[in-house]
Amino acid sequence: MDEIVRMRREMSATPPDQRRTTTRAVARILDDVHLEGHMGKFVVESDEPLARGGTEKGPSPLQYVMMGTAF
């Protein structure tokens, strides 16, 4: 929490037109269409349903897009 407070203070001290944030995501194939993604400190898995050749070990990439849109 202290890190978040520090970052908010730094951002507030910088004019809005000079603020920058960077987002990075890295994915790797575990098996066929089963993927693992890393975003910051978070790790997620994605897989396709059986009908699309997957093993349903996680949500499909399309389901992640739909959830992102819902947020």
N, C-alpha and C positions, 0 to 999 in steps of 0.2 A: 504494500500500500504506500509506503514511503516513496518508492520509485515513481509511482503514478502521481503523487502529489508534487514531487520534484519536477517531473516532466510537464505537468500542467502549469506550474509556476514559470518555467522556461518558455513555454508556448505563449503564455499571457504577456510576457515581457517583450515578445517579438510581434511587430505589426502583422496583421492578417495577410497582407500581400507578400510577406517574406517568409511565411511559415511553410514548412515542407514535411511531408511524411512519406515514408517508403514502405511498401508492402512487398514481401517476397514469398513465393510459394514454390516448392520443389516437390516433384512427384517421381516415383519409381515404380516400375512394374514388378509385382511380386510373382504373379502367375497369370498368364494369358490376359484377361481383362480385370484382374484383381490388382488394385493399385494402392500405394501408401503415399500419403501427402504430408509434407511438413510445412507449417506456417507459423513462424515465430516459435513459441514453446509448445504449440499444439501439433498433435499427430492424428491424422484421420485415415480411414480406409474407405475405399470405394470398390464396388463390384457391380456387375450386371446381373439382372435376374436370369433364372435358368433358361427362359425362352430366348435370351440373347446370347447364350453361351457362357454365362457366368455361373457362380456358385452361391450367390446371395450372401456373401460374407460381410457386406456393408451396403449402404445406400448407393444407388447408381449416380454417376456424375450429373445426370439430368435432375435427380432428386436434390442434390446439393444446390444446383442453380435455382430450382424452384424455392427452396428454403431461403436462399439468399435474397431472392426477390420478395418473399413474404416479410423479411425483416425490414 
